[in-house]
Amino acid sequence: MKVCVLGAGVVGLTSAWWLAEAGHRVTLVDRHPCPGAEASAANGAQLSYAFVAPFASPAMLRKLPGMLLGGEDAIRVAPDPELIAWGLRFLRVCASGEVGRTTAAQLALAALSRAELAQLLQAQPLDFGLRTAGKLVLYRKAGDFVEARPSPGAAVAQQVLTPAECLTLEPSLKIAPSALAGGIYTPSEQVGDCGAFCAQLFARLRRHSNVEIRMSTPIGRPIVKRGILTGIATDAGAIEADRFVLSLGAGSKAFARACGLTLPIYPVKGHSITIPGDALAHSVTDYSRKIVYAPLDGATRVAGFADFKGYDLTIEPARIATLEKAASATFDIAGKGENSPWAGLRPMTPDSRPLIGPSPLSGLYLNTGQGMLGWTLACGSARLLTDLIEGKEPLCPAEPFAVTRF
């Protein structure tokens, strides 16, 4: 069948690839001239297959009053009507005991994503700095550290480290042992440059016999006939297809609204810098400060924050300064000259699970809402989407990601 994929971020690109490889004729459409131009461009670079717990939890519920009063620097909230509506659903999830269900579903999708990425790289040797660096999560507060200890039946091997052991594992750390409660180390976790992955997969898509590329093409109104989405309007004329896949990230909600649908997605803004030079041996997450550090080829990606402040993509100097200060204090790295500041909007659902599968509008499928795990879940999401479009038995449970849960 003919499938039109809306969006050329990492989720849209992988969707297009998996569908084309399955034999479908794919049209990939994006308003930007280059792929991966928004949330995929310079994200945290961590492929965190074992760390997929939802943002919404009873613990988060306890922190909300302080956040709303400005007491939590890593997470900032500026309420607007859209956020309030989203937030009411978020509050219900926090109190509903959904954490275990969401974590199990995300772990299954993450495992599928890792396996699918490995299969892709066997056929297409993409070079984006992928390596198994291991991930060290640092905890500065004893309470957080106690809650984070893995259960004896954890799906992957994890090591509980003392502050001294954290410093031995990652010698570049400049934190005093007295400032740490401990750490959790997961040797199997990976890192990779998502922007480079997008560019290289896009180059393969350009050469694919089943793919038509429409970049620099703003997506206009949906064309709906007899309750079925049959096309989209663009400045270069209508694009028709048998199926459409919505992968516009934070922009997915606006297109869905034009289709008469309300998607429970809100943009969560993050910032990053990329500091030249090799500094770290492992991927590191500073849990308390919500800042991640990823070793890339010849650079260190430093990313963080979760700002619920609407659709503003302005790079905020104060946020960049905080990342630079944290990098200097934590690893004694500050970069020389330009640190490539970036900001992006992650599309998040109230329960942190993406929306994958058919929408209420016939002809429109969803693959969006991966939030802060878009890079981690992209390949698995693409495989799950393709299976659902083809009516095949999916390789991981699909029901937890259905839009009907809302």
C-alpha positions in Angstrom: 0.0 0.0 0.0 1.0 3.6 -0.2 1.9 5.2 3.1 2.7 8.8 3.8 4.9 9.5 6.9 4.5 13.0 8.4 7.7 14.1 10.0 11.4 13.3 9.4 12.6 13.2 13.0 14.1 9.9 14.3 10.6 8.4 14.8 9.4 9.4 11.4 12.6 8.3 9.6 12.6 4.9 11.3 8.9 4.5 10.5 9.6 5.3 6.8 12.4 2.8 6.7 10.6 -0.1 8.3 7.6 0.5 6.1 9.7 0.7 2.9 11.6 -2.4 3.8 8.3 -4.2 4.3 7.5 -3.4 0.7 5.2 -0.4 1.0 5.5 2.7 -1.2 6.4 5.5 1.2 6.3 9.3 0.9 8.2 11.1 3.7 7.1 14.7 4.3 8.7 17.4 6.5 8.7 21.2 6.5 12.4 21.4 7.2 15.1 21.0 4.5 17.1 18.6 6.6 16.1 15.5 8.6 16.1 15.4 12.4 15.9 19.1 12.7 14.0 19.4 15.9 14.0 17.1 19.0 16.3 14.6 17.3 19.1 17.0 16.5 21.1 17.2 19.7 19.3 15.2 22.4 21.0 13.6 25.3 22.5 10.8 23.1 21.8 8.1 25.7 20.1 4.9 24.5 18.6 4.1 27.9 17.0 0.7 27.4 16.8 -0.1 31.2 15.8 3.4 32.4 12.2 3.8 31.1 10.2 4.5 34.3 7.5 7.1 33.7 7.6 10.7 34.6 4.3 10.4 36.4 4.6 8.5 39.7 3.6 8.9 43.3 7.1 10.3 44.0 6.5 13.0 41.4 3.2 13.8 42.9 5.0 14.6 46.2 7.4 16.9 44.4 4.7 18.9 42.5 4.0 21.6 45.1 7.7 22.5 45.2 7.9 22.6 41.4 4.9 24.8 41.0 6.4 27.2 43.6 9.7 27.3 41.7 11.7 25.2 44.1 12.8 22.6 41.5 15.3 24.1 39.1 15.6 21.1 36.9 11.8 21.2 36.1 10.1 24.4 35.5 6.4 24.9 34.9 4.5 27.9 33.4 0.8 26.9 33.4 -1.4 27.5 30.4 -4.8 26.1 29.5 -3.3 23.3 27.4 -0.9 22.3 30.2 -3.7 22.4 32.8 -5.8 20.0 30.8 -2.8 17.7 30.2 -1.8 18.1 33.9 -5.1 16.8 35.2 -4.6 13.6 33.3 -1.0 13.5 34.6 -2.2 13.8 38.2 -4.6 10.9 37.7 -1.8 8.7 36.4 0.5 9.7 39.3 -2.1 8.4 41.7 -3.4 5.4 39.8 -0.7 2.9 40.3 0.2 2.8 36.6 3.9 3.0 37.2 4.5 -0.7 37.1 2.3 -1.2 34.0 4.0 1.6 32.2 7.5 0.5 33.1 6.8 -3.1 31.9 5.4 -1.9 28.6 8.3 0.5 28.0 10.9 -2.1 28.9 9.3 -4.5 26.3 9.3 -1.8 23.6 12.9 -0.7 24.5 14.1 -4.3 24.2 12.4 -4.6 20.8 14.0 -1.3 19.8 17.5 -2.4 20.7 17.0 -5.7 18.8 15.6 -3.9 15.7 18.5 -1.3 15.7 21.0 -4.2 15.8 19.3 -5.8 12.9 19.2 -2.5 11.0 23.0 -2.1 11.5 23.7 -5.6 10.2 22.2 -4.6 6.9 23.1 -0.9 6.9 26.4 -0.1 8.6 25.5 3.4 9.8 28.2 5.3 11.6 26.8 7.5 14.4 29.2 6.7 17.3 27.1 3.8 18.7 28.9 2.0 21.5 28.1 0.2 24.7 29.5 2.7 27.2 27.6 1.6 30.2 25.5 4.0 32.2 26.2 5.3 35.7 23.4 7.1 37.5 24.6 9.3 40.3 22.3 9.9 43.4 23.1 12.9 45.6 20.2 12.2 48.0 20.0 9.1 50.2 16.2 8.8 49.7 16.5 8.8 45.9 19.3 6.2 46.1 17.3 3.8 48.3 14.3 4.0 46.0 16.5 3.4 42.9 18.1 0.2 44.1 17.3 -2.6 41.5 15.1 -5.5 42.5 16.8 -9.0 42.6 14.8 -9.9 39.5 15.8 -6.9 37.4 15.7 -7.6 33.7 19.3 -6.5 33.1 22.5 -6.7 35.2 23.0 -3.6 37.4 25.5 -2.8 40.1 24.9 -0.8 43.2 28.0 1.4 43.9 29.2 3.3 46.9 30.4 6.9 46.3 34.0 5.7 46.2 33.2 3.0 43.7 31.5 5.6 41.5 34.7 7.6 41.4 36.8 4.6 40.7 34.5 3.5 37.8 34.4 7.0 36.2 37.8 8.7 37.1 36.8 11.9 35.3 34.2 12.7 38.0 35.2 15.6 40.2 32.5 15.2 42.8 33.5 14.8 46.4 32.4 11.4 47.8 30.6 13.2 50.6 28.3 14.8 48.0 27.1 11.5 46.8 24.8 8.9 48.3 25.8 6.3 45.7 25.2 5.1 42.1 23.6 2.5 39.9 25.7 1.2 37.1 24.2 -0.7 34.1 27.1 -2.0 31.9 24.8 -2.8 28.9 23.6 0.7 28.2 24.6 2.5 24.9 25.2 5.9 23.5 25.0 7.3 20.0 24.5 10.6 18.1 20.9 10.7 17.2 21.4 13.6 14.7 24.1 11.7 12.9 21.9 8.6 12.8 19.0 10.6 11.3 21.3 12.0 8.6 22.6 8.6 7.6 19.3 6.8 7.6 17.8 9.7 5.6 20.6 9.2 3.0 19.6 5.5 2.7 15.9 6.5 2.4 16.8 8.8 -0.5 18.3 5.8 -2.4 15.5 3.4 -1.5 13.4 2.4 -4.5 10.1 2.4 -2.4 10.6 6.0 -1.0 9.7 9.4 -2.2 11.1 12.4 -0.3 9.3 15.7 0.2 11.4 17.9 2.3 10.9 21.7 2.7 7.2 20.9 2.4 5.0 22.5 5.1 2.1 20.2 5.9 -1.3 21.8 5.4 -4.8 20.8 6.1 -5.9 17.2 6.1 -8.2 16.0 3.3 -11.0 13.8 4.8 -13.6 12.1 2.6 -16.4 10.1 4.0 -14.7 9.9 7.4 -11.4 8.7 5.9 -8.1 10.6 5.7 -7.2 10.4 2.0 -4.7 13.2 1.6 -2.9 16.2 2.9 -2.7 19.6 1.3 0.8 21.2 0.7 2.0 24.2 -1.3 3.1 21.8 -4.0 -0.2 20.1 -4.3 -2.1 17.4 -2.4 -0.3 14.2 -1.3 -2.6 11.1 -1.4 -2.0 7.8 0.3 -3.8 4.7 1.6 -2.4 5.3 5.1 -0.9 8.3 6.9 1.5 8.1 9.9 1.6 11.0 12.3 5.2 11.5 13.6 5.4 15.2 13.9 6.7 15.2 17.5 5.4 18.3 19.4 3.6 19.3 16.3 1.5 16.1 16.2 -1.2 17.7 18.4 -1.9 20.5 16.0 -2.3 18.2 13.0 -4.5 15.9 15.0 -6.7 18.8 16.0 -7.1 19.7 12.3 -8.3 16.1 11.9 -10.9 16.6 14.7 -8.8 14.6 17.2 -7.4 15.6 20.6 -4.1 14.0 21.4 -2.9 14.1 25.1 0.5 15.5 24.2 2.4 18.4 25.7 5.8 19.7 24.7 8.6 19.3 27.3 11.6 21.6 26.5 15.1 20.4 27.0 18.5 22.0 26.3 21.9 20.6 25.4 25.5 21.6 24.7 28.1 19.6 22.9 31.6 20.1 24.3 34.6 19.2 22.1 37.0 16.7 23.4 36.9 13.2 24.9 36.3 13.4 28.7 34.1 10.5 29.8 34.5 6.7 29.7 30.8 6.1 30.5 27.4 7.6 30.0 26.5 9.4 33.3 23.2 10.7 34.6 23.1 13.2 37.5 19.7 12.1 38.8 19.1 15.0 41.3 20.0 17.7 38.7 18.3 16.0 35.8 21.4 16.4 33.6 22.9 13.6 31.4 26.4 13.3 30.0 27.1 11.1 27.0 30.6 10.4 25.5 30.4 10.8 21.7 33.2 10.6 19.1 35.5 13.5 20.1 32.9 15.3 22.2 30.7 15.2 25.3 26.9 15.8 25.0 25.5 17.5 28.1 21.7 17.7 28.2 19.0 18.2 30.7 15.9 19.9 32.1 12.2 19.5 31.7 10.5 22.8 31.1 6.7 22.8 30.7 6.5 26.2 29.1 4.6 25.8 25.8 6.0 25.7 22.3 8.7 28.3 22.6 11.9 26.9 21.1 14.1 29.8 22.1 17.5 28.7 23.4 17.7 30.2 27.0 21.1 31.5 27.9 20.5 30.8 31.6 19.8 27.1 30.9 22.9 26.8 28.7 25.0 28.5 31.5 23.7 26.0 34.0 24.8 23.1 31.8 28.2 24.6 31.3 28.6 25.2 35.0 27.5 21.7 35.8 29.9 20.2 33.3 32.7 22.2 34.7 31.9 21.3 38.3 31.1 17.6 37.7 33.9 16.7 35.2 36.0 19.8 35.0 35.1 20.3 31.3 33.8 23.6 30.0 34.8 23.5 26.3 36.8 26.0 24.4 34.7 28.4 22.3 31.4 27.2 20.9 29.6 24.5 22.8 26.8 24.2 20.2 23.8 25.2 22.4 20.5 23.6 21.4 16.9 23.4 22.6 14.2 21.0 21.6 10.6 20.0 22.5 9.9 16.4 23.5 6.3 15.3 22.9 5.1 13.8 26.2 1.9 12.0 27.1 0.6 12.0 30.7 1.6 8.4 31.3 4.9 8.7 29.3 3.9 5.9 27.0 3.9 6.8 23.3 0.9 6.6 21.0 1.4 3.9 18.5 -1.3 2.4 16.2 -4.5 3.4 14.6 -6.2 6.7 15.5 -10.0 7.2 15.7 -9.8 8.7 12.1 -9.7 6.0 9.5 -6.5 6.1 7.5 -4.5 7.9 10.1 -2.0 6.0 12.3 0.0 7.4 15.2 3.7 7.0 16.1 4.3 9.9 18.4 4.5 11.0 22.1 7.8 9.2 22.9 8.7 12.1 25.2 12.3 11.9 26.5 12.8 8.4 25.1 12.3 9.1 21.4 15.9 8.0 20.5 15.7 4.9 22.7 12.3 3.8 21.5 12.4 4.8 17.8 13.3 1.5 16.1 11.0 -0.5 18.3 8.2 2.0 17.7 8.7 1.7 13.9 8.6 -2.1 14.0 5.4 -2.1 16.2 3.8 0.5 13.9 4.6 -1.5 10.7 3.2 -4.7 12.3 0.0 -3.0 13.2 -0.4 -1.4 9.8 0.1 -4.8 8.2 -2.2 -6.6 10.6 0.6 -8.8 11.9 1.0 -10.1 15.5 3.3 -7.5 17.0 6.6 -8.6 18.7 5.7 -6.7 21.8 2.4 -5.9 23.4 0.6 -3.1 21.5 -2.3 -2.4 23.8 -0.4 -0.3 26.3 0.4 2.2 23.5 -3.1 2.5 22.0 -4.6 5.9 21.9 -7.9 4.4 23.2 -6.4 4.3 26.7 -7.2 8.0 26.9 
